[in-house]
């Protein structure tokens, strides 16, 4: 497989794993404080990735030069995760997943600002179609709600988190100095765990861990191992092989995956009118993949060797 194909396969897996955090997260968002849950998530994920890194590439001291890089990236990503669970307190999983599909448009903008990555006309068209599909789902195919711009509080909160996610993608490429994906991920996870633990320390100590329902533990294990450890590595891996906008394009698959998750959990599916918006996000992904065969020159990431 070519590096580009490897990046696409990584993001396909990424989108499926991320979708599970929406379906499960909606069930625990009102049971445990989002910052507390994500602090535990980052600690567990750092332990898993640290063990994997130690057993494979090792953890060379040189990889932790300029630790401020990990603090910036870790702080950015914990912002995304905390706001995601805050949003899921009131937003439906499919609707939140639709908000997530707005990140490619923002990632394209930040990719140009930080890396001068140029969006081709086909990619611009695809991003536009995907954004329309996302808005279709967010407003639940209700034109009057769109005209009044009636956005739910949960969706609005999560949108701010998605801005942080969009910034994170090109920042990885800009701040990576040749470190292996698993080592770089470990640094980000440790930094994120420290930031969140300091921020939520009083709430962590006040949480009745023994009294938490089983669904919280199931969700914690899933988001720590699959929706954090695995997806962090997949995202770092793909970001070093694909343009930022194209990496985030795979978020267009998330609503479709969430619908499957919701059906598997017995929560039903959205109406046919809403599914029209999901279909548009699939068209956007198809256009972006069609664009993959065209050569595209990109500047060398800052600090890469």
N, C-alpha and C positions, 0 to 999 in steps of 0.2 A: 504493500500500500504506500502511496505517496504521502508526504507530510500533510497535505491538504485533506486527503481522504481520511487519514487518522484523526485529524481535527474534527471532521464532520461526524465520524463514528462516536467520538468522545462526547460531542454535544447532543447527539441523538439519545445516548444513554443518560446524559445530564438532564434532559428535558423530562424523561420518564421518571427519574428519581425525584426531581424537584416537585413534580405534580403531587406526589404522595404527601409532601409536607403541607400542602394546602388542605387536602381532604382530612388528614389527621389533625392538623393544627387548629382547624375550625372547631374540633370537638373538645379541645383543652384550653383554648384561648381565654375562656372565662373561668377556668378552674385554678390556674396558677399564673402568677405575674410573669409577663413576657420576658422581662429582663432577667428574672431568676431562672426561668426555664432555659433561656439562651446562654446564661452564664454556665450552667451545668452542661449544656450542649457543647460549648466551646472547650471546656475542660476535658470532657470525654473524647471529643474529636481530636484534640491535641495529643492525648495519650495514644489513641489509635494510630494517627499519622506519624507520631514520633517513633513508635515501635516499628512501623513499616519502613520509615526512613533509616533507622538504625540497622535494620536487617538487610537493607538493599544498598542504597547509595552511601549510607553513613551520614553523620552530621558534622561536617568539617567546620572548624571555627571560622574559616574564611567566609563561609556562607552568611555569617551574622554580622558582617561589617555594615556600618551605617544602619543600626537597628531602628532608627527613626522611620525607615521605609516600612517596616512591619507594623509599627504603631499607626502610621497613616492608613495603611491598607486594612489593618485589623479594626481600627476605629470606624472606618467607612463601612466595612461589611457588617459589623455588629449593629450599626445604625439601621441598615437594611432589615436585618432579621428581627430586631425588636419591634420596628414599626410594622413589619409584616404581621406579627402576631397581635399587635395592638389593633390593626385593621381587621383581622379575622374575628375580632370580638363581635363585629356587627355585619361585616361583608360576607356574602355567600362565597364559597370556595371558587366556583366557576367565574364569578364576577371579579374576584381578586386576581385570579389567573389571567383574566383579560387585561387588568391594569398592568400586570407583569409584562404583557406583550407590547406595551408602549416603550419598554426599555431599549429596543433596537434603534428607534428614532433618536432617542437621547444619546445612546452609545455612539451613533454615527456622528453626532455633533461634538461630543467630547473627544471622539477619536480624531476628528479634524483639529480641534483646539490643541490637544496634547501631542499628537503624533503626525499631524498633517496627512492623515489617511483620507483619500479622496473617494467620495461615494459616486459610483457610476450612475448613469441615467436609469438603467434597469433596476439597480439597487434602490434608487430614490423612489421609483414607481412601486417597487415591492414594499418598501417601508410605509409608503402612503396607504396602500391597500390594507396592509396589516394594521395600521393605526385606525383606519375606518372600521375594520372588523372588530378591533378591540373596543372602540367606542360603542359600536352596535351592541356588544354584549354588556358593557358597563351600564348602558342606559336601558338594557333589557328590551331592545327593539321598540322602545316607546319614543316616538318622534316628539311628542309634547314635552317629555322629560328632558330630551336633548336640547330643545329650544329654550327651555327654562334653565338649562344646565343644572339639573337636580342630581348632583353627585352625592352618594351616601357618605357619611362621615368615615366609615371604615375604608372605603375606596380612596378617599382624599388622604387619609393618614398613610395608607400603603403607597400611594403615588409618591409621596416624599421619600419613602424608603427606596422606591425604584429609581429615583434620581441618584441616590447614593450607589446603588448597584451599577447604574450606567457609568458613573464616574470610575468605579472600581475596575471595570474591564480594561480600558486603555491604560489605567494607572499601573496595572500589573506589568504590562509590556514595557512601560516607561521606566519602572523602578527595578525590574529584574536585571541582575548583573551576571547572568549566565548560570545561576543556581538551578539545580534540577527541580522539576515541578513539585515533587514530594517534600523536598527540603524547604523550598520557598513557602509551600502551603503550611508546613509545621510552624514556621516563623510567624505567619499571619494568624494562625489559630492561637498560638501562645499569647501573642499581643492582644488579640481580641478577648481571650479569656481573662487576661489581667485587667483590661479596660472595663469589661462588664462586671467583674467581681468587685472592683473598687466602687463602681457606680451603684451596684445593687446590694452591697454588703449587708446593710441593715435588713433588707427584705429577705435576703438569703437566710440570715440567722433566724428570722421570724417565721419562716416557712415550716409547716408541719410535714416534713418529708415522709415520715412513717404513715401519715394518714392520707396521703395522696392516692386517688383511685388508680387502678391498673392501667387505664387508657393513657394516663399521663406518662407512666413509665414506658409503655409501648411506644408512645410518640417520641419520648426523649431518646430512646435507643435508636429509633428509626432516623430521626433528624440528626443525631450525632454521628452515626455510622454511615448511613446511606445519603442523607440529604446535606451532610456537611463534609465528612471525611472524603467520601468518594467523589462528590460533586466538586469540592474544592480542587482536588487533583485534576479532575476532568476539565474544569474551567481554565486552570493555569495551563494545562497541556494544550488545549485548543487555542487559547489566546496567543500562544507563541507560534502558532501555525496558520491562523486565519485572521483577517481584518476584524476589528472590534465589532462593526455592524453585523458582519456575517456570523460571528460567534453568538451574538445576542439574538440573531434571527431565529435560532432554534427555540427561543421562548414562545414563538408562535404555535408550537406544538403543545404547549402547556395546557391551554384550555381543553384540548381534545383528550389529553391524558387524564386531566382532572375529572372530566365527565366519566371516563372509564373507572377511575378510582371511586367516584361517588356511587356509581352503579354497583360496583363490587362490595361497597360498604352498605348497600341497601338504601341509599339516600335519593334514588331516582335520578332523572335527567332533566335538563331545562327544556322549555318548549321549542317547537320547530322554528319559530320566528327568531329566537336567540341563536339557534344552531346556524342560521344564515351568517351571522357574524363570525362564528368559528370557521365556517367554510372559507370566508375571505382571508382569514389568517393562514389557512392552508395554501391558498393561492399565492399569498405573499412569500411563503417559504419556498414554494415551487419556483417562483421567479428568481429568488436568490440563489437557489441551487443551479438553475439554468445559467446564471451568470458566472458560476464557478469555473467554467472552462476558459474564460477569457483571461489573458495574462494581465496582471495588475502589479505595478511596481509600488513598493512601500518603503518608506525610510527605515533605516536600521534603528531598532529600539535604542534609546539612550542608555549608555553603559553596557550594552551587550557586547560579548566578545566572540 
